[in-house]
Structures are given as structure tokens and as C-alpha cells.
Amino acid sequence: MTLGTLIETHGYWVLAAGCLLEGETILVLAGFAAHRGYLDPFAVLAIASAAGFFGDQFYFWLGRRHGPAILARWPSVARQTDRVQGLIERYDAAVIIGIRFAYGLRIAGPVLIGMSPISGYRFGLLNALGAVLWACLFAGIGWVFGDAAEFALGELRHLEMWLLLGLAAAGVIAWWIRKKRAH
């Protein structure tokens, strides 16, 4: 099985699963795969937007229904409460749109917003906008990486595996550094 066949066979469901959680690395890789012709770029944007939207909607309603129990069970989420609530009171639209871009708040943020008085309808509309912007930005980064690699290295067929591994490694390293800084 070639790399292209593997991506074409499993790329969309892996993208959807990754984007339900914190899927920036998966989305950048999907953008690169779309640039290389293995995935349809519009399908990548649609799947990433939908999965990001539905993931945050789930966490919002989880916070709305079970917020106090979640805070009691996960003190790390509870520690974010004052900061997020203060931001929501001042800049609710910007917080809802931008929460998916804030490392460490991708899951906790919608839970905490769900505990606020913001309506589900308002959250849904702003969440949809944020999901589309997020998908375009991170898939675009993968696409631009593909353009830059092609410009610098010429034909990429013989380097695709190494470029994908390097891009994945960079994503894992960035995640690890952010996790270390958060602690």
C-alpha cells in the first residue's frame, strides 16, 4: 500500500476524528495532502469545519448540563473558570470565535462557555464562524507548506513521506512544548 492510497483510504475519517478534539496537526497534514492531490481541498475544509463545530457544540452542551460536576472532577478545567468567565463578560463573541485557537482551552473553553448565560443559539452561530475560520487557517498552513516545499525542492513525490513525517513531528514537538509551558 502506497502513502497516497493510505491517505486516500483513511484521510477523511482520521481528519474528522482529529478535528473533534485538538486537531491542528491533523488539519495541517490534511491541508498538505490536499495540496498534493490526495484529498479534496473543499472536503478537507468541510469535514474539518463540521467536526470542529460539532465537537465544540458537544462540549458546550456538556458544560450547560453537567458544568459543576465537570469542574469538581477536573480541577484543571476549574482553574480556567475565572479567566474564561471574565473574558466572556467583556468579549463574548471574540471568545466564542477564538477559543479554538487558544491552546489548553480547546475543550475546557466550550465547557466553561456552556456554564455562562450565553444562549445556545448565539454560541452555535459564533462557533460555526470560528470553526470555518479555524479550518481555513490550519488547512491553509498545510497547503502553503506544500507550495513552499515544492518551490524549494521541486518535484516532491520522492520526498512526500519525509515531508509528512517532518510536519507531523513538528506538530508533536509544538504540542509537547505548549504542554510543558502550561505546567
Order of alpha helices (4+ residues) and beta strands (2+ residues): alpha-alpha-alpha-alpha-alpha-alpha-alpha-alpha
